[in-house]
Amino acid sequence: MALSTPLHGFAMKKVGVNQDTPKLTPAGTNRSSKDVMRGSQGGEDTVLVSDPQHENIGGRQKHTLYLVEQFGKDASSVRRRYSDFQWLYSKLLDEIPGAIVPLIPHKQAVRDSVRFSNELVDERCEQLDLFLKRVVSHPELKESMNLKVFLTAFSDEWEAARNRKEDDTSKSSSDQPQGPIGAFFKKAKARVMMATGTELETTPDDSTFEALEAYITLMDTHVKSMAKDSMTTSKMTKDHGGILTNVTNSMLKLGEQRFPTAYNDDLSYLFSELSEELGPIAHVTVKYQAQEEKVWTEPLQDLSREVQAAKIALEKRKDLLFDYSRKTALHKTKKTSFEKGKATQDEVEDVKMEAQDLWRSVEDVSKRVKREMESFRDVFEEKLRSLMAAYAKLQTEYLAELMKGWKSVLPVAANKGVLGAAGSSPAKPTAPTTPVGEDGEDADSKPSAPPAEAFAGTEGEATEITDDDNEDGAGALKDSEPKVEAV
């Protein structure tokens, strides 16, 4: 579907607030539907997030709008901002508690020059596309009414949905309280329960969920550590490629220079040949770093987010149990007040019914979380196996290329390492050089070694010089030393 179709143009006219004033300018690389459309991983309909456009309102505010398309029987096309995706994420968490809702990567605080760069916009577009595809492929999330509103609502309808009183866009993010902030809220809840004398009500599944929470917490810690290490590894590979590139360039520059006072400058030739052999190695390393990010670093980051999403689903069940426990404690308090004549029977019954409703919710969410965790385990195992297999294959190919490249350096360094060395005797331009074997042993010859014709041994072997021949080292070479007429 081309970007210039009437459907896309119509969608842009229907976007957001102040329809008369926004100005849309292309952002990113303007991916088309044909370029990036992928399957919805089992979803009935296929969705696509593409074609990011910048929106200017009165020259003061600037936003990026993404084209959200739905294909199939319920085809639609709308424009949505990043915060709209956050709204959908938050709504899905509340509408279907206990479901594993895919995470949206953090919205980083960056300068406008970076925030609206093609690279960042394209990366975010791909992440939002993956998020939406996973949502529509989920057996429960795809039936969400909030999802239908997100995919189909235009202008007034969408603004009405976004501006409802109960909506809180500041919490409509996948950036759920984690780390120190998350720990603060958990401690705050614990303090509330202690202050009110409330204890979590026991359930038949307590041992199961305690084990799940412990396992997911451990998995979150270690997968997050792996993801962090993968970024470090990628940076090291990038640095290695940069170093090899610099060494290659230095060799190339030195190869262009002539060594002063030399009869024949084999040193320049050596530098030139080495640069030719090192260049491909640097290229392979730089190329590998880009592949490593796609095959290893980015998938590990994504896997870490999936573990966090599973952890949030478990916490939703615990939050609901907390609400039920508080309501149960309130019911007991109301009963005591009623016995003392400080509360009515209706008040007691109302609280009792609310507690019963919450308990039914706890049961439903517990069943959902169990199903989700079973599915998560299977999917996680499959993804981890595929990830490691792809990375192992990439490493094997990369190391094979490196070995091949460095092996090609050895004969160059061995053959040219003797000639042109500091302190060596000037040789005639026509004088033959000693052949060097593949093992490179002749590269260890002393700088004062004479030309090859001085050796009387078997072909390919040098006559050994010992102290028994002559104390000053002349010995056996005295009679066979070539006569060179003075110039």
C-alpha beads as a LAMMPS data file, in Angstrom:
LAMMPS data file: protein, C-alpha beads

487 atoms
486 bonds

1 atom types
1 bond types

-500.0 500.0 xlo xhi
-500.0 500.0 ylo yhi
-500.0 500.0 zlo zhi

Masses

1 110.0

Atoms # bond

1 1 1 0.000 0.000 0.000
2 1 1 1.650 3.211 -1.116
3 1 1 2.047 6.076 1.300
4 1 1 0.260 8.473 -1.015
5 1 1 -3.043 6.575 -1.064
6 1 1 -6.257 8.463 -0.197
7 1 1 -6.696 6.251 2.867
8 1 1 -3.515 7.607 4.442
9 1 1 -4.381 11.156 3.575
10 1 1 -7.832 10.775 5.080
11 1 1 -6.330 9.400 8.272
12 1 1 -4.060 12.407 8.646
13 1 1 -6.992 14.802 8.399
14 1 1 -8.740 12.979 11.218
15 1 1 -5.842 13.228 13.668
16 1 1 -5.975 14.695 17.140
17 1 1 -6.618 18.232 18.266
18 1 1 -6.605 21.529 16.357
19 1 1 -7.158 19.937 12.974
20 1 1 -6.743 23.230 11.154
21 1 1 -3.309 24.063 12.547
22 1 1 -1.110 20.925 12.622
23 1 1 1.555 20.595 9.963
24 1 1 2.805 17.088 9.218
25 1 1 6.312 16.522 7.933
26 1 1 7.910 13.154 7.098
27 1 1 9.979 11.526 9.823
28 1 1 12.272 8.521 9.820
29 1 1 12.711 6.648 6.576
30 1 1 8.991 6.524 5.702
31 1 1 8.628 2.770 5.785
32 1 1 5.809 1.541 3.576
33 1 1 3.329 -1.219 4.340
34 1 1 5.016 -3.525 1.829
35 1 1 8.421 -2.856 3.344
36 1 1 7.626 -3.790 6.930
37 1 1 4.327 -5.666 7.098
38 1 1 4.694 -8.884 9.026
39 1 1 2.253 -11.503 10.285
40 1 1 0.417 -10.894 13.521
41 1 1 1.775 -14.095 15.082
42 1 1 -1.573 -15.848 15.005
43 1 1 -3.873 -12.818 15.334
44 1 1 -7.016 -12.770 13.213
45 1 1 -6.153 -9.357 11.810
46 1 1 -2.807 -7.952 10.815
47 1 1 -1.786 -4.554 12.149
48 1 1 1.020 -2.265 11.113
49 1 1 2.657 0.787 12.676
50 1 1 4.584 2.786 10.079
51 1 1 5.093 6.126 8.305
52 1 1 6.053 8.388 11.268
53 1 1 5.203 12.049 10.676
54 1 1 6.130 15.125 12.732
55 1 1 3.253 17.360 13.822
56 1 1 3.827 21.062 14.476
57 1 1 1.178 23.035 16.353
58 1 1 1.641 26.788 16.265
59 1 1 5.402 26.386 15.951
60 1 1 5.687 25.633 19.679
61 1 1 4.837 21.978 20.163
62 1 1 6.204 19.139 18.134
63 1 1 5.056 15.518 18.209
64 1 1 5.563 12.387 16.170
65 1 1 2.442 10.713 14.795
66 1 1 2.524 7.087 13.657
67 1 1 0.215 5.563 11.081
68 1 1 -1.674 2.635 12.651
69 1 1 -3.323 0.347 10.098
70 1 1 -5.552 -2.656 10.633
71 1 1 -6.098 -5.065 7.761
72 1 1 -8.782 -7.666 7.184
73 1 1 -12.524 -7.481 7.796
74 1 1 -12.190 -4.553 10.249
75 1 1 -9.741 -2.521 8.146
76 1 1 -8.961 0.919 9.543
77 1 1 -6.294 3.593 9.417
78 1 1 -5.578 6.188 12.124
79 1 1 -2.717 8.301 13.449
80 1 1 -1.475 7.857 17.000
81 1 1 1.189 9.428 19.213
82 1 1 3.561 7.560 21.510
83 1 1 1.487 8.638 24.527
84 1 1 -1.571 7.041 22.884
85 1 1 0.219 3.690 22.928
86 1 1 0.991 4.278 26.599
87 1 1 -2.715 4.939 27.183
88 1 1 -3.578 1.621 25.537
89 1 1 -0.990 -0.227 27.624
90 1 1 -2.383 1.181 30.864
91 1 1 -5.967 0.383 29.862
92 1 1 -5.110 -3.211 28.997
93 1 1 -3.494 -3.718 32.411
94 1 1 -6.646 -2.492 34.165
95 1 1 -9.167 -4.119 31.835
96 1 1 -7.613 -7.612 31.896
97 1 1 -5.631 -7.918 35.160
98 1 1 -3.256 -10.850 35.273
99 1 1 -2.701 -10.909 31.518
100 1 1 0.889 -10.490 30.343
101 1 1 0.695 -7.183 28.494
102 1 1 3.748 -6.556 26.256
103 1 1 5.932 -3.724 27.484
104 1 1 6.537 -0.520 25.584
105 1 1 10.210 0.510 25.878
106 1 1 10.947 3.474 28.091
107 1 1 10.372 6.953 26.781
108 1 1 13.777 8.517 27.291
109 1 1 14.300 12.193 28.025
110 1 1 16.444 13.414 25.132
111 1 1 17.069 16.655 23.300
112 1 1 14.727 17.512 20.429
113 1 1 17.603 17.127 17.973
114 1 1 17.929 13.502 19.103
115 1 1 14.277 12.907 19.896
116 1 1 13.198 13.609 16.326
117 1 1 16.200 12.026 14.613
118 1 1 15.427 9.466 11.912
119 1 1 17.271 6.736 13.790
120 1 1 15.333 7.172 17.050
121 1 1 11.985 7.636 15.295
122 1 1 12.467 4.490 13.198
123 1 1 13.566 2.474 16.223
124 1 1 10.520 3.574 18.215
125 1 1 8.248 2.875 15.250
126 1 1 9.530 -0.715 15.082
127 1 1 9.062 -1.163 18.834
128 1 1 5.480 0.140 18.735
129 1 1 4.753 -2.088 15.746
130 1 1 6.003 -5.148 17.651
131 1 1 3.984 -4.142 20.738
132 1 1 0.744 -3.866 18.767
133 1 1 1.323 -7.126 16.887
134 1 1 1.780 -8.965 20.172
135 1 1 -1.369 -7.407 21.603
136 1 1 -3.591 -8.463 18.672
137 1 1 -2.132 -11.985 18.774
138 1 1 -2.987 -12.439 22.471
139 1 1 -6.182 -14.528 22.952
140 1 1 -7.682 -12.113 25.519
141 1 1 -6.052 -8.769 24.787
142 1 1 -7.228 -8.794 21.168
143 1 1 -10.864 -8.714 22.385
144 1 1 -10.319 -5.575 24.469
145 1 1 -12.765 -2.723 23.861
146 1 1 -9.978 -0.241 24.540
147 1 1 -7.963 -1.846 21.734
148 1 1 -10.889 -1.440 19.337
149 1 1 -11.179 2.229 20.307
150 1 1 -7.442 2.687 19.805
151 1 1 -7.528 1.110 16.335
152 1 1 -10.679 2.744 14.985
153 1 1 -11.669 5.919 16.854
154 1 1 -11.317 9.193 14.953
155 1 1 -10.927 12.731 16.232
156 1 1 -13.804 13.513 18.643
157 1 1 -14.296 9.895 19.717
158 1 1 -10.613 9.469 20.411
159 1 1 -10.320 12.703 22.354
160 1 1 -13.345 11.721 24.439
161 1 1 -11.765 8.355 25.229
162 1 1 -8.450 9.961 26.160
163 1 1 -9.969 12.690 28.323
164 1 1 -12.240 10.594 30.498
165 1 1 -12.074 11.517 34.136
166 1 1 -10.620 8.192 35.231
167 1 1 -7.772 8.404 32.742
168 1 1 -4.387 9.326 34.107
169 1 1 -1.906 9.641 31.252
170 1 1 0.961 10.132 33.668
171 1 1 0.526 6.456 34.581
172 1 1 -0.204 5.281 31.060
173 1 1 3.264 3.964 30.532
174 1 1 4.976 0.637 30.450
175 1 1 7.467 2.225 32.826
176 1 1 5.802 0.549 35.790
177 1 1 7.445 1.280 39.130
178 1 1 10.607 -0.784 39.156
179 1 1 13.848 -0.617 41.073
180 1 1 13.997 1.966 43.896
181 1 1 10.671 3.578 42.923
182 1 1 8.895 0.239 42.701
183 1 1 10.368 -0.773 46.043
184 1 1 9.083 2.489 47.551
185 1 1 5.485 1.802 46.474
186 1 1 5.663 -1.783 47.708
187 1 1 6.924 -0.597 51.092
188 1 1 4.189 2.057 51.166
189 1 1 1.560 -0.655 50.670
190 1 1 3.150 -2.731 53.386
191 1 1 3.094 0.241 55.774
192 1 1 -0.605 0.814 55.041
193 1 1 -1.375 -2.809 55.849
194 1 1 0.642 -2.645 59.062
195 1 1 -0.999 0.628 60.110
196 1 1 -4.481 -0.790 59.584
197 1 1 -3.603 -4.155 61.070
198 1 1 -4.393 -5.821 57.746
199 1 1 -2.855 -9.118 56.733
200 1 1 -3.112 -10.713 53.302
201 1 1 -5.852 -13.295 53.233
202 1 1 -4.631 -16.817 52.591
203 1 1 -5.669 -18.662 49.435
204 1 1 -5.311 -22.293 48.307
205 1 1 -2.778 -21.201 45.651
206 1 1 -0.452 -19.244 47.934
207 1 1 2.449 -21.707 47.715
208 1 1 2.193 -21.846 43.910
209 1 1 2.263 -18.083 43.489
210 1 1 5.029 -17.599 46.037
211 1 1 7.182 -20.022 44.043
212 1 1 6.276 -18.259 40.778
213 1 1 7.124 -14.844 42.208
214 1 1 10.490 -16.059 43.510
215 1 1 11.343 -17.661 40.166
216 1 1 10.275 -14.700 38.018
217 1 1 12.152 -12.280 40.294
218 1 1 15.304 -14.383 39.946
219 1 1 14.822 -14.656 36.193
220 1 1 14.273 -10.899 35.924
221 1 1 17.537 -10.219 37.750
222 1 1 19.676 -12.543 35.650
223 1 1 18.131 -11.890 32.232
224 1 1 18.460 -8.171 32.908
225 1 1 22.126 -8.776 33.767
226 1 1 22.601 -10.735 30.522
227 1 1 20.984 -7.910 28.559
228 1 1 23.302 -5.387 30.199
229 1 1 26.357 -7.542 29.483
230 1 1 25.291 -7.910 25.852
231 1 1 25.403 -4.120 25.498
232 1 1 28.901 -4.095 26.986
233 1 1 29.999 -6.840 24.587
234 1 1 28.573 -4.934 21.639
235 1 1 30.458 -1.795 22.682
236 1 1 33.708 -3.756 23.021
237 1 1 33.241 -5.203 19.530
238 1 1 32.572 -1.719 18.181
239 1 1 35.712 -0.395 19.882
240 1 1 37.730 -3.324 18.514
241 1 1 36.537 -2.564 14.997
242 1 1 37.477 1.087 15.436
243 1 1 40.952 0.191 16.678
244 1 1 41.591 -2.154 13.748
245 1 1 40.380 0.530 11.346
246 1 1 42.806 3.047 12.878
247 1 1 45.701 0.569 12.676
248 1 1 44.870 -0.139 9.022
249 1 1 44.819 3.575 8.195
250 1 1 48.141 4.102 9.980
251 1 1 49.745 1.256 8.021
252 1 1 48.346 2.700 4.804
253 1 1 49.795 6.152 5.522
254 1 1 53.191 4.708 6.404
255 1 1 53.153 2.648 3.214
256 1 1 52.885 5.860 1.216
257 1 1 56.160 7.161 2.710
258 1 1 59.747 6.335 1.670
259 1 1 62.344 5.485 4.299
260 1 1 65.285 7.943 4.055
261 1 1 68.786 6.703 3.088
262 1 1 67.532 3.243 2.071
263 1 1 68.886 1.578 -1.101
264 1 1 65.673 -0.357 -1.540
265 1 1 62.675 0.523 0.642
266 1 1 61.007 -2.776 1.515
267 1 1 59.633 -1.162 4.717
268 1 1 57.127 0.933 2.777
269 1 1 56.108 -2.131 0.807
270 1 1 55.641 -4.033 4.083
271 1 1 53.329 -1.360 5.500
272 1 1 51.291 -1.311 2.289
273 1 1 50.854 -5.081 2.237
274 1 1 49.934 -5.202 5.921
275 1 1 47.286 -2.509 5.436
276 1 1 45.790 -4.554 2.588
277 1 1 45.501 -7.603 4.855
278 1 1 44.296 -5.749 7.977
279 1 1 41.601 -3.808 6.116
280 1 1 39.290 -6.817 5.547
281 1 1 39.687 -7.867 9.203
282 1 1 38.547 -4.433 10.368
283 1 1 35.645 -4.568 7.908
284 1 1 34.571 -8.005 9.180
285 1 1 34.640 -6.767 12.795
286 1 1 32.582 -3.642 12.054
287 1 1 30.083 -5.703 10.069
288 1 1 29.868 -8.289 12.853
289 1 1 29.098 -5.605 15.449
290 1 1 26.001 -4.523 13.512
291 1 1 24.879 -8.153 13.174
292 1 1 25.578 -8.798 16.850
293 1 1 23.178 -6.025 17.849
294 1 1 20.392 -7.512 15.723
295 1 1 21.013 -11.159 16.628
296 1 1 22.051 -10.885 20.280
297 1 1 21.851 -7.481 21.966
298 1 1 18.395 -6.311 20.849
299 1 1 16.680 -9.726 21.268
300 1 1 18.084 -9.989 24.808
301 1 1 16.713 -6.541 25.636
302 1 1 13.340 -7.670 24.308
303 1 1 13.514 -10.917 26.281
304 1 1 14.235 -8.933 29.433
305 1 1 11.134 -6.792 28.814
306 1 1 9.019 -9.944 28.418
307 1 1 10.202 -11.207 31.813
308 1 1 9.310 -7.826 33.335
309 1 1 5.849 -8.046 31.759
310 1 1 5.324 -11.468 33.373
311 1 1 6.454 -10.034 36.700
312 1 1 3.918 -7.195 36.415
313 1 1 1.136 -9.719 35.694
314 1 1 1.987 -11.539 38.928
315 1 1 2.009 -8.267 40.851
316 1 1 -1.481 -7.458 39.535
317 1 1 -2.809 -10.593 41.184
318 1 1 -1.097 -9.656 44.449
319 1 1 -2.515 -6.117 44.293
320 1 1 -6.006 -7.530 43.883
321 1 1 -5.480 -9.858 46.843
322 1 1 -4.365 -6.824 48.849
323 1 1 -7.619 -5.000 47.979
324 1 1 -9.655 -8.054 48.927
325 1 1 -7.822 -8.349 52.260
326 1 1 -8.501 -4.702 53.081
327 1 1 -12.183 -5.080 52.190
328 1 1 -12.441 -8.209 54.344
329 1 1 -10.868 -6.352 57.269
330 1 1 -13.318 -3.486 56.719
331 1 1 -16.220 -5.942 56.764
332 1 1 -15.084 -7.249 60.143
333 1 1 -14.836 -3.692 61.445
334 1 1 -18.335 -2.880 60.184
335 1 1 -19.734 -5.975 61.872
336 1 1 -18.183 -4.909 65.169
337 1 1 -19.580 -1.398 64.722
338 1 1 -23.022 -2.830 63.953
339 1 1 -22.936 -4.876 67.146
340 1 1 -22.166 -1.663 69.016
341 1 1 -24.941 0.166 67.204
342 1 1 -22.523 2.378 65.233
343 1 1 -23.276 0.945 61.783
344 1 1 -26.364 -0.220 59.927
345 1 1 -27.104 -3.669 58.581
346 1 1 -27.106 -2.282 55.032
347 1 1 -23.586 -0.909 55.464
348 1 1 -22.384 -4.302 56.647
349 1 1 -24.050 -6.084 53.713
350 1 1 -22.683 -3.607 51.163
351 1 1 -19.114 -4.150 52.339
352 1 1 -19.678 -7.907 52.400
353 1 1 -20.882 -7.922 48.772
354 1 1 -17.901 -5.809 47.706
355 1 1 -15.555 -8.270 49.404
356 1 1 -17.271 -11.189 47.657
357 1 1 -16.926 -9.464 44.269
358 1 1 -13.241 -8.901 44.922
359 1 1 -12.775 -12.547 45.869
360 1 1 -14.331 -13.671 42.589
361 1 1 -11.923 -11.328 40.827
362 1 1 -9.005 -12.847 42.743
363 1 1 -10.072 -16.328 41.647
364 1 1 -10.480 -15.288 37.998
365 1 1 -7.155 -13.462 37.924
366 1 1 -5.387 -16.379 39.633
367 1 1 -6.590 -18.747 36.912
368 1 1 -5.545 -16.277 34.215
369 1 1 -2.083 -15.773 35.690
370 1 1 -1.528 -19.539 35.839
371 1 1 -2.448 -19.871 32.153
372 1 1 -0.243 -16.935 31.249
373 1 1 2.739 -18.323 33.148
374 1 1 2.432 -21.703 31.438
375 1 1 2.371 -20.014 28.044
376 1 1 5.196 -17.663 29.035
377 1 1 7.416 -20.579 30.060
378 1 1 6.995 -22.345 26.710
379 1 1 7.495 -19.190 24.635
380 1 1 10.475 -18.078 26.712
381 1 1 12.184 -21.451 26.306
382 1 1 11.672 -21.415 22.543
383 1 1 12.952 -17.850 22.209
384 1 1 15.993 -18.489 24.385
385 1 1 16.930 -21.585 22.380
386 1 1 16.540 -19.731 19.069
387 1 1 18.480 -16.764 20.411
388 1 1 21.429 -18.839 21.585
389 1 1 21.478 -20.886 18.367
390 1 1 21.538 -17.727 16.232
391 1 1 24.271 -16.155 18.364
392 1 1 26.399 -19.323 18.336
393 1 1 26.107 -19.505 14.540
394 1 1 27.079 -15.844 14.203
395 1 1 30.055 -16.296 16.533
396 1 1 31.232 -19.360 14.585
397 1 1 31.101 -17.501 11.273
398 1 1 32.757 -14.397 12.729
399 1 1 35.627 -16.277 14.363
400 1 1 36.195 -18.275 11.161
401 1 1 36.464 -15.017 9.190
402 1 1 38.839 -13.566 11.781
403 1 1 41.052 -16.656 11.692
404 1 1 41.143 -16.549 7.913
405 1 1 42.073 -12.859 7.958
406 1 1 44.815 -13.134 10.567
407 1 1 46.311 -16.181 8.844
408 1 1 46.739 -14.062 5.721
409 1 1 48.755 -11.559 7.782
410 1 1 51.322 -14.146 8.911
411 1 1 53.143 -14.776 5.590
412 1 1 53.228 -11.054 4.823
413 1 1 54.800 -10.233 8.177
414 1 1 57.220 -13.184 7.956
415 1 1 58.431 -12.515 4.394
416 1 1 58.930 -8.780 4.766
417 1 1 59.989 -8.670 8.390
418 1 1 63.738 -9.192 7.624
419 1 1 64.196 -6.795 4.778
420 1 1 64.458 -3.125 5.526
421 1 1 65.007 -3.754 9.239
422 1 1 67.123 -1.254 11.120
423 1 1 70.816 -2.172 11.136
424 1 1 70.683 -4.564 8.181
425 1 1 73.369 -4.474 5.523
426 1 1 72.374 -2.752 2.280
427 1 1 71.599 -5.375 -0.357
428 1 1 71.748 -5.169 -4.123
429 1 1 68.371 -4.574 -5.709
430 1 1 68.932 -7.723 -7.802
431 1 1 70.073 -9.973 -4.980
432 1 1 67.668 -12.861 -4.309
433 1 1 66.125 -13.190 -0.864
434 1 1 66.003 -16.273 1.272
435 1 1 62.715 -18.165 0.895
436 1 1 60.705 -18.451 4.103
437 1 1 58.697 -21.529 5.021
438 1 1 55.071 -21.465 6.096
439 1 1 56.143 -21.775 9.726
440 1 1 57.933 -18.409 9.432
441 1 1 61.114 -19.616 11.215
442 1 1 63.467 -17.570 8.993
443 1 1 61.738 -14.417 10.242
444 1 1 63.849 -14.806 13.394
445 1 1 67.170 -14.381 11.506
446 1 1 69.545 -11.832 12.920
447 1 1 69.538 -8.366 11.287
448 1 1 73.156 -8.894 10.131
449 1 1 72.323 -12.083 8.207
450 1 1 74.080 -12.223 4.790
451 1 1 72.398 -12.811 1.431
452 1 1 71.072 -16.265 0.541
453 1 1 73.928 -17.196 -1.839
454 1 1 76.300 -17.220 1.130
455 1 1 74.769 -20.484 2.368
456 1 1 76.261 -23.714 1.146
457 1 1 73.788 -26.061 2.821
458 1 1 70.902 -28.033 1.330
459 1 1 68.309 -25.996 -0.582
460 1 1 65.905 -24.288 1.780
461 1 1 68.251 -24.715 4.806
462 1 1 70.693 -22.191 6.229
463 1 1 74.178 -23.274 7.379
464 1 1 74.314 -22.986 11.136
465 1 1 76.846 -20.529 12.533
466 1 1 78.514 -21.558 15.794
467 1 1 81.159 -20.112 18.050
468 1 1 83.446 -23.051 17.063
469 1 1 83.753 -21.693 13.544
470 1 1 85.132 -18.370 14.608
471 1 1 84.986 -16.434 17.828
472 1 1 84.025 -13.239 16.046
473 1 1 81.259 -14.966 14.153
474 1 1 82.986 -14.876 10.745
475 1 1 83.901 -18.613 10.636
476 1 1 82.519 -20.642 7.771
477 1 1 81.210 -17.552 6.019
478 1 1 84.712 -16.128 5.469
479 1 1 85.572 -18.049 2.310
480 1 1 82.084 -18.000 0.896
481 1 1 81.417 -14.333 1.552
482 1 1 80.431 -12.670 -1.751
483 1 1 82.897 -10.146 -3.088
484 1 1 81.289 -6.776 -3.579
485 1 1 83.315 -4.183 -5.414
486 1 1 83.457 -0.828 -3.777
487 1 1 81.393 1.797 -5.444

Bonds

1 1 1 2
2 1 2 3
3 1 3 4
4 1 4 5
5 1 5 6
6 1 6 7
7 1 7 8
8 1 8 9
9 1 9 10
10 1 10 11
11 1 11 12
12 1 12 13
13 1 13 14
14 1 14 15
15 1 15 16
16 1 16 17
17 1 17 18
18 1 18 19
19 1 19 20
20 1 20 21
21 1 21 22
22 1 22 23
23 1 23 24
24 1 24 25
25 1 25 26
26 1 26 27
27 1 27 28
28 1 28 29
29 1 29 30
30 1 30 31
31 1 31 32
32 1 32 33
33 1 33 34
34 1 34 35
35 1 35 36
36 1 36 37
37 1 37 38
38 1 38 39
39 1 39 40
40 1 40 41
41 1 41 42
42 1 42 43
43 1 43 44
44 1 44 45
45 1 45 46
46 1 46 47
47 1 47 48
48 1 48 49
49 1 49 50
50 1 50 51
51 1 51 52
52 1 52 53
53 1 53 54
54 1 54 55
55 1 55 56
56 1 56 57
57 1 57 58
58 1 58 59
59 1 59 60
60 1 60 61
61 1 61 62
62 1 62 63
63 1 63 64
64 1 64 65
65 1 65 66
66 1 66 67
67 1 67 68
68 1 68 69
69 1 69 70
70 1 70 71
71 1 71 72
72 1 72 73
73 1 73 74
74 1 74 75
75 1 75 76
76 1 76 77
77 1 77 78
78 1 78 79
79 1 79 80
80 1 80 81
81 1 81 82
82 1 82 83
83 1 83 84
84 1 84 85
85 1 85 86
86 1 86 87
87 1 87 88
88 1 88 89
89 1 89 90
90 1 90 91
91 1 91 92
92 1 92 93
93 1 93 94
94 1 94 95
95 1 95 96
96 1 96 97
97 1 97 98
98 1 98 99
99 1 99 100
100 1 100 101
101 1 101 102
102 1 102 103
103 1 103 104
104 1 104 105
105 1 105 106
106 1 106 107
107 1 107 108
108 1 108 109
109 1 109 110
110 1 110 111
111 1 111 112
112 1 112 113
113 1 113 114
114 1 114 115
115 1 115 116
116 1 116 117
117 1 117 118
118 1 118 119
119 1 119 120
120 1 120 121
121 1 121 122
122 1 122 123
123 1 123 124
124 1 124 125
125 1 125 126
126 1 126 127
127 1 127 128
128 1 128 129
129 1 129 130
130 1 130 131
131 1 131 132
132 1 132 133
133 1 133 134
134 1 134 135
135 1 135 136
136 1 136 137
137 1 137 138
138 1 138 139
139 1 139 140
140 1 140 141
141 1 141 142
142 1 142 143
143 1 143 144
144 1 144 145
145 1 145 146
146 1 146 147
147 1 147 148
148 1 148 149
149 1 149 150
150 1 150 151
151 1 151 152
152 1 152 153
153 1 153 154
154 1 154 155
155 1 155 156
156 1 156 157
157 1 157 158
158 1 158 159
159 1 159 160
160 1 160 161
161 1 161 162
162 1 162 163
163 1 163 164
164 1 164 165
165 1 165 166
166 1 166 167
167 1 167 168
168 1 168 169
169 1 169 170
170 1 170 171
171 1 171 172
172 1 172 173
173 1 173 174
174 1 174 175
175 1 175 176
176 1 176 177
177 1 177 178
178 1 178 179
179 1 179 180
180 1 180 181
181 1 181 182
182 1 182 183
183 1 183 184
184 1 184 185
185 1 185 186
186 1 186 187
187 1 187 188
188 1 188 189
189 1 189 190
190 1 190 191
191 1 191 192
192 1 192 193
193 1 193 194
194 1 194 195
195 1 195 196
196 1 196 197
197 1 197 198
198 1 198 199
199 1 199 200
200 1 200 201
201 1 201 202
202 1 202 203
203 1 203 204
204 1 204 205
205 1 205 206
206 1 206 207
207 1 207 208
208 1 208 209
209 1 209 210
210 1 210 211
211 1 211 212
212 1 212 213
213 1 213 214
214 1 214 215
215 1 215 216
216 1 216 217
217 1 217 218
218 1 218 219
219 1 219 220
220 1 220 221
221 1 221 222
222 1 222 223
223 1 223 224
224 1 224 225
225 1 225 226
226 1 226 227
227 1 227 228
228 1 228 229
229 1 229 230
230 1 230 231
231 1 231 232
232 1 232 233
233 1 233 234
234 1 234 235
235 1 235 236
236 1 236 237
237 1 237 238
238 1 238 239
239 1 239 240
240 1 240 241
241 1 241 242
242 1 242 243
243 1 243 244
244 1 244 245
245 1 245 246
246 1 246 247
247 1 247 248
248 1 248 249
249 1 249 250
250 1 250 251
251 1 251 252
252 1 252 253
253 1 253 254
254 1 254 255
255 1 255 256
256 1 256 257
257 1 257 258
258 1 258 259
259 1 259 260
260 1 260 261
261 1 261 262
262 1 262 263
263 1 263 264
264 1 264 265
265 1 265 266
266 1 266 267
267 1 267 268
268 1 268 269
269 1 269 270
270 1 270 271
271 1 271 272
272 1 272 273
273 1 273 274
274 1 274 275
275 1 275 276
276 1 276 277
277 1 277 278
278 1 278 279
279 1 279 280
280 1 280 281
281 1 281 282
282 1 282 283
283 1 283 284
284 1 284 285
285 1 285 286
286 1 286 287
287 1 287 288
288 1 288 289
289 1 289 290
290 1 290 291
291 1 291 292
292 1 292 293
293 1 293 294
294 1 294 295
295 1 295 296
296 1 296 297
297 1 297 298
298 1 298 299
299 1 299 300
300 1 300 301
301 1 301 302
302 1 302 303
303 1 303 304
304 1 304 305
305 1 305 306
306 1 306 307
307 1 307 308
308 1 308 309
309 1 309 310
310 1 310 311
311 1 311 312
312 1 312 313
313 1 313 314
314 1 314 315
315 1 315 316
316 1 316 317
317 1 317 318
318 1 318 319
319 1 319 320
320 1 320 321
321 1 321 322
322 1 322 323
323 1 323 324
324 1 324 325
325 1 325 326
326 1 326 327
327 1 327 328
328 1 328 329
329 1 329 330
330 1 330 331
331 1 331 332
332 1 332 333
333 1 333 334
334 1 334 335
335 1 335 336
336 1 336 337
337 1 337 338
338 1 338 339
339 1 339 340
340 1 340 341
341 1 341 342
342 1 342 343
343 1 343 344
344 1 344 345
345 1 345 346
346 1 346 347
347 1 347 348
348 1 348 349
349 1 349 350
350 1 350 351
351 1 351 352
352 1 352 353
353 1 353 354
354 1 354 355
355 1 355 356
356 1 356 357
357 1 357 358
358 1 358 359
359 1 359 360
360 1 360 361
361 1 361 362
362 1 362 363
363 1 363 364
364 1 364 365
365 1 365 366
366 1 366 367
367 1 367 368
368 1 368 369
369 1 369 370
370 1 370 371
371 1 371 372
372 1 372 373
373 1 373 374
374 1 374 375
375 1 375 376
376 1 376 377
377 1 377 378
378 1 378 379
379 1 379 380
380 1 380 381
381 1 381 382
382 1 382 383
383 1 383 384
384 1 384 385
385 1 385 386
386 1 386 387
387 1 387 388
388 1 388 389
389 1 389 390
390 1 390 391
391 1 391 392
392 1 392 393
393 1 393 394
394 1 394 395
395 1 395 396
396 1 396 397
397 1 397 398
398 1 398 399
399 1 399 400
400 1 400 401
401 1 401 402
402 1 402 403
403 1 403 404
404 1 404 405
405 1 405 406
406 1 406 407
407 1 407 408
408 1 408 409
409 1 409 410
410 1 410 411
411 1 411 412
412 1 412 413
413 1 413 414
414 1 414 415
415 1 415 416
416 1 416 417
417 1 417 418
418 1 418 419
419 1 419 420
420 1 420 421
421 1 421 422
422 1 422 423
423 1 423 424
424 1 424 425
425 1 425 426
426 1 426 427
427 1 427 428
428 1 428 429
429 1 429 430
430 1 430 431
431 1 431 432
432 1 432 433
433 1 433 434
434 1 434 435
435 1 435 436
436 1 436 437
437 1 437 438
438 1 438 439
439 1 439 440
440 1 440 441
441 1 441 442
442 1 442 443
443 1 443 444
444 1 444 445
445 1 445 446
446 1 446 447
447 1 447 448
448 1 448 449
449 1 449 450
450 1 450 451
451 1 451 452
452 1 452 453
453 1 453 454
454 1 454 455
455 1 455 456
456 1 456 457
457 1 457 458
458 1 458 459
459 1 459 460
460 1 460 461
461 1 461 462
462 1 462 463
463 1 463 464
464 1 464 465
465 1 465 466
466 1 466 467
467 1 467 468
468 1 468 469
469 1 469 470
470 1 470 471
471 1 471 472
472 1 472 473
473 1 473 474
474 1 474 475
475 1 475 476
476 1 476 477
477 1 477 478
478 1 478 479
479 1 479 480
480 1 480 481
481 1 481 482
482 1 482 483
483 1 483 484
484 1 484 485
485 1 485 486
486 1 486 487
